[in-house]
Amino acid sequence: MKHGKSAGIRSIRSAVAALAFSLLPAFGAAQQLTFGVPGIPPVFGGTIAYVAEKEGMFKKYGVDVTVRAFDTGATASRAVASGEIAVALSPSPLIISQVANTDVPLVGIWGMEHPDWLLGSTDPNASCSSIKGQAVGVDAVGGARSIALKTMLIGGCKMKIEDVQQVALGSQTAAAMIAGQLKYGALHIDDVPAIETQSGKAIKTITTQKQSRPNDHYLLLVARKDKVAQNRDTFVRTLAALIDAERFMRNPANADRVAQDAAPTGRSAELAKKSLNAYIDLEFWPHEKDGLSRAELEAVGKGQKAVGNIKGDKNPPAYENFIDPSIWRDAYKLVGKP
């Protein structure tokens, strides 16, 4: 009897949600925005945006979203700051430092808490001692991979970034390692199966960002404060689509479709599917929460100050001044509980 009652409640919720979505056109045309993701080809973290786009979640919630890849997360965040695009996924350390140093009016509305960075090598004998003085692939000096490398060297190898040679390669670190041009790189989880499959060499993990700094934060979805104030509903609906997309991605029955949707990342469907399980286990995309942990974001701010990325007498921004969790709360109400 209890099971039947629960099923009935779920059916009512589904019917109400379906009615709400059917009425969306009555409120006007879909609201348009551009969603920036880092990397050309995009990093795997941006897969959730492509799933929401290709599986119709954005359209379902009444927003017309174009997902656009930028060279780096820094480039994407600057495009938001200038008003060129509406939202971007950018590295949390970078955003915190950017807001602290320049007072740019960015606000974080959703986040990915668990960095997937690792310092890896195609040399089976690689270690912290062997990397000293060596060339290490990053995206750009001061970019996301560069910041991650600095963190891993300090926390995992007790070294300074100046102890290695950074090689700026955009999103092509894995390609350079596959070609044998580099032995060391700041890598994402999904870089590993790609390098191993195409080079025939196993990746030796020297350290990971999680090992180097357990209390951490990876990416923030940021917008301009004034744009959110002007058109808050658009941002709420965009987050509703991401909540829906994460649930879709978590379902094993959808793994093949997610792998196909991830094609813009440059991964084959086979490699994307291999990586997907590792990312789900990591809870890479926040599950039934906003991914805006105060403790983790404040720890990142302190870390950026400690390593000198926040300059002079500047300080990390107060959580309340650059994070708005209310957008996600309203989005979650719109989507409803699973």
C-alpha positions in Angstrom: 0.0 0.0 0.0 2.8 2.4 0.9 4.6 1.6 -2.3 1.5 2.3 -4.3 1.0 5.7 -2.5 4.6 6.7 -3.3 4.2 5.7 -6.9 1.1 7.8 -7.0 2.8 10.9 -5.6 5.6 10.5 -8.1 3.1 10.3 -10.9 1.4 13.5 -9.7 4.8 15.3 -9.6 5.6 14.1 -13.1 2.2 15.3 -14.4 2.6 18.7 -12.7 6.1 19.1 -14.1 5.0 18.1 -17.6 2.1 20.6 -17.4 4.6 23.3 -16.3 6.9 22.6 -19.2 4.0 22.5 -21.7 3.2 26.1 -20.6 6.7 27.5 -21.1 6.0 28.8 -24.6 3.1 30.9 -23.2 5.7 33.0 -21.3 7.5 34.0 -24.5 10.3 32.7 -26.7 13.1 30.7 -25.2 15.7 32.9 -23.5 19.1 32.9 -25.2 22.6 32.7 -23.7 26.0 31.4 -24.5 27.6 28.9 -22.1 31.4 28.9 -22.2 33.4 25.8 -21.5 37.2 25.6 -21.2 39.5 24.0 -23.7 39.7 23.4 -27.5 38.8 20.6 -27.6 36.8 21.1 -24.4 37.8 19.4 -21.1 35.6 16.5 -20.0 34.0 18.7 -17.3 32.1 20.5 -20.0 30.4 17.3 -21.0 27.4 18.1 -18.8 26.7 21.2 -20.9 26.8 19.2 -24.1 24.5 16.6 -22.6 22.0 19.3 -21.6 22.3 20.8 -25.1 22.1 17.6 -27.2 19.5 15.7 -25.0 17.2 18.7 -25.0 17.4 19.7 -21.3 18.0 23.4 -22.1 15.1 23.5 -24.5 12.9 21.6 -21.9 13.4 24.4 -19.4 12.9 27.2 -21.8 16.4 28.4 -22.6 18.2 28.5 -25.9 21.8 27.8 -25.0 24.8 27.7 -27.3 27.7 25.9 -25.8 31.0 27.5 -26.9 34.5 26.3 -26.3 37.3 28.7 -25.3 41.0 28.1 -25.3 41.1 28.2 -21.5 38.9 28.8 -18.5 40.6 32.1 -18.1 39.6 33.2 -21.6 36.0 32.0 -20.9 35.8 34.0 -17.6 37.1 37.1 -19.3 34.4 36.7 -21.9 31.8 36.7 -19.1 33.4 39.7 -17.4 33.3 41.7 -20.7 29.6 40.8 -21.3 30.5 38.8 -24.4 28.8 35.6 -23.0 26.5 34.9 -20.1 28.1 32.1 -18.2 31.3 30.1 -18.2 32.8 27.1 -16.4 36.2 28.3 -15.1 38.7 27.1 -12.6 37.8 28.0 -9.1 41.3 29.1 -8.1 41.4 31.4 -11.1 38.0 32.9 -10.4 38.8 33.6 -6.8 42.2 35.2 -7.7 40.6 37.2 -10.5 37.8 38.6 -8.2 40.3 39.3 -5.4 42.9 41.1 -7.7 40.6 43.0 -10.0 37.2 43.3 -8.2 35.5 42.0 -11.4 31.8 41.5 -10.6 31.6 37.8 -11.1 29.3 35.5 -9.1 29.5 31.7 -8.8 26.1 30.0 -9.2 27.1 26.3 -9.5 30.3 24.4 -9.0 32.3 21.2 -9.4 34.0 20.4 -6.2 36.4 17.6 -7.0 39.4 18.3 -9.2 40.5 15.5 -11.5 44.0 16.7 -12.0 47.0 14.4 -11.8 50.7 14.9 -12.5 51.5 12.0 -14.9 54.4 10.7 -17.0 55.0 8.2 -19.7 58.2 7.3 -17.9 57.5 4.3 -15.7 60.3 5.4 -13.3 59.1 9.0 -13.0 59.0 10.5 -9.5 59.0 13.9 -7.9 62.8 13.9 -7.9 63.0 13.1 -11.7 60.7 15.9 -12.7 63.0 18.6 -11.5 64.1 20.8 -14.4 61.9 18.8 -16.9 59.4 20.2 -19.4 55.8 19.7 -18.2 52.8 20.3 -20.4 50.2 22.9 -19.3 47.5 24.9 -21.0 49.0 28.3 -20.5 51.3 29.8 -17.9 48.8 30.9 -15.2 46.0 28.8 -16.7 44.1 25.9 -15.1 46.7 23.2 -15.8 49.4 25.6 -14.7 47.6 26.4 -11.4 47.0 22.7 -10.8 50.6 21.9 -11.5 51.8 24.5 -9.0 49.4 23.1 -6.4 50.6 19.5 -7.0 54.3 20.4 -7.0 54.0 22.3 -3.7 51.7 19.9 -1.9 52.8 16.6 -3.4 56.4 17.0 -4.3 57.5 19.9 -2.0 58.8 21.8 -5.0 58.2 25.2 -6.6 56.7 25.8 -10.0 60.0 27.4 -11.0 61.7 24.0 -10.5 60.1 22.7 -13.7 59.8 24.1 -17.3 56.1 24.9 -18.2 55.3 24.2 -21.8 52.0 26.0 -22.9 50.0 23.8 -25.2 46.4 24.8 -24.7 44.4 21.5 -24.7 47.2 19.5 -26.5 49.2 18.2 -23.5 47.9 14.7 -24.1 48.6 14.9 -27.8 52.2 16.0 -27.1 52.7 13.0 -24.8 51.1 10.6 -27.3 53.6 11.9 -29.9 56.5 11.4 -27.5 57.3 15.2 -27.5 56.8 15.3 -23.7 57.2 12.9 -20.9 55.4 14.9 -18.2 52.0 16.7 -18.1 49.3 18.1 -15.9 46.5 15.8 -16.9 42.8 15.2 -16.5 41.5 11.7 -15.7 40.2 11.3 -19.3 43.6 12.1 -20.7 45.0 8.9 -19.2 43.1 6.3 -21.3 43.6 8.4 -24.4 47.4 8.6 -23.9 47.7 4.9 -22.9 45.6 3.7 -25.9 47.2 5.8 -28.5 50.8 5.7 -27.3 50.9 2.2 -26.0 52.6 3.5 -22.8 51.1 3.4 -19.3 50.8 6.6 -17.4 52.7 6.7 -14.1 50.9 9.0 -11.6 53.4 11.0 -9.7 50.8 12.8 -7.5 47.2 14.0 -7.7 45.6 17.3 -6.7 43.4 15.4 -4.3 46.4 14.0 -2.6 48.2 17.4 -2.6 45.2 19.3 -1.3 42.3 17.2 0.0 40.0 20.2 0.7 39.7 21.7 -2.7 37.4 23.0 -5.5 37.7 22.6 -9.2 35.3 24.7 -11.4 32.7 27.4 -10.9 29.9 28.4 -13.2 30.2 32.1 -13.2 28.1 35.0 -14.4 28.1 38.8 -14.0 26.2 40.0 -11.0 24.4 42.6 -13.0 23.3 40.1 -15.7 21.9 37.8 -13.0 20.0 40.6 -11.4 18.5 41.7 -14.8 17.4 38.2 -16.0 17.6 35.8 -13.0 15.0 33.4 -14.4 17.3 32.6 -17.4 20.0 31.5 -15.0 17.6 29.5 -12.8 16.4 27.6 -15.9 20.0 27.0 -17.1 20.8 25.3 -13.8 17.6 23.3 -13.9 18.9 21.8 -17.2 22.2 21.0 -15.6 20.5 19.2 -12.7 18.5 17.2 -15.2 21.6 16.4 -17.3 23.6 15.1 -14.2 20.8 12.7 -13.4 20.8 11.5 -17.0 24.5 11.0 -17.0 24.4 9.0 -13.8 22.0 6.4 -15.2 24.1 3.5 -16.6 21.5 3.0 -19.3 22.5 6.3 -20.8 26.2 5.7 -20.9 26.4 5.2 -24.7 24.4 8.4 -25.4 26.6 10.4 -22.9 29.7 9.1 -24.6 28.3 10.2 -28.0 27.3 13.6 -26.6 30.9 14.0 -25.3 32.2 14.0 -28.9 33.2 17.7 -28.8 35.9 16.8 -26.1 37.7 14.9 -28.9 37.3 11.6 -27.1 36.1 8.6 -29.0 32.8 7.1 -27.7 34.8 4.2 -26.4 37.3 6.3 -24.4 34.6 8.7 -23.2 32.6 5.8 -21.8 35.7 4.4 -20.0 36.3 7.8 -18.4 32.6 8.3 -17.5 32.5 5.7 -14.7 35.6 7.2 -13.0 34.0 10.6 -13.1 30.7 9.4 -11.7 32.6 7.6 -8.9 34.4 10.9 -8.2 31.1 12.8 -8.1 32.8 15.1 -10.6 29.4 16.8 -11.4 27.5 17.6 -8.2 24.8 15.1 -7.4 21.6 16.7 -5.9 23.5 19.7 -4.6 24.9 23.0 -5.8 28.6 22.2 -5.6 29.3 25.5 -3.8 30.9 24.2 -0.5 31.9 27.2 1.6 34.7 25.2 3.3 36.3 24.1 0.1 36.0 27.5 -1.7 37.4 29.3 1.4 40.3 26.8 1.5 41.0 27.5 -2.2 41.1 31.2 -1.4 43.6 30.8 1.4 45.7 28.5 -0.9 45.7 31.1 -3.7 46.8 33.8 -1.2 49.5 31.5 0.2 51.1 30.7 -3.2 51.0 34.3 -4.3 48.3 34.2 -6.9 46.3 36.8 -4.9 48.6 39.9 -5.0 49.9 42.3 -2.4 47.4 43.4 0.2 44.5 41.8 -1.6 42.5 39.1 0.1 40.2 36.3 -1.1 36.6 37.5 -1.6 34.1 36.8 1.2 31.9 33.8 0.3 28.8 35.9 0.5 30.2 38.4 -1.9 30.9 36.1 -4.8 28.7 33.0 -4.4 24.9 33.0 -4.8 23.4 29.6 -3.9 19.8 30.8 -4.3 19.9 30.3 -8.1 20.4 26.6 -7.6 17.8 26.3 -4.9 15.2 27.8 -7.2 16.4 25.6 -10.1 16.1 22.5 -7.8 12.5 23.4 -7.0 11.7 23.7 -10.7 13.2 20.3 -11.5 11.8 18.5 -8.4 13.2 15.7 -6.4 14.1 12.5 -8.4 
